[in-house]
Amino acid sequence: MRRVRCVRFLNPVTASSVRNNIMYGTHSGVDGVMQDTGMVLSELTLTNNLYYFPNKANPQHTANLLGTQTTLASMQGSGYESGSTVGDPL
């Protein structure tokens, strides 16, 4: 399956903040919205974002961070993401 991303962080990325957004993917192959190419995770803040995938039966946000596929729950557990969820904005 081809992975499609809405946000791609280019190298190098420092002191980045992604907050209070609705990010969505409508392609059936979309399973996440973010991909990095080597950013410094300790300088990334993801807060209060809503991830929406209307064409997925069981939507789950994933991200490719530092070459590792990770889930929203994992990102929240690691402290990189807070207050965000997956769901329909309406």
Stockholm file with secondary structure:
# STOCKHOLM 1.0

chainA/1-90         MRRVRCVRFLNPVTASSVRNNIMYGTHSGVDGVMQDTGMVLSELTLTNNLYYFPNKANPQHTANLLGTQTTLASMQGSGYESGSTVGDPL
#=GR chainA/1-90 SS CCCCCSEEECSSCCSEEEESCEEECCSTTCCEEEEESSCCGGGEEEESCEEECTTCSSCCCEEEETTEEEEHHHHHHTTSEESCEESCCC
#=GC SS_cons        CCCCCSEEECSSCCSEEEESCEEECCSTTCCEEEEESSCCGGGEEEESCEEECTTCSSCCCEEEETTEEEEHHHHHHTTSEESCEESCCC
//
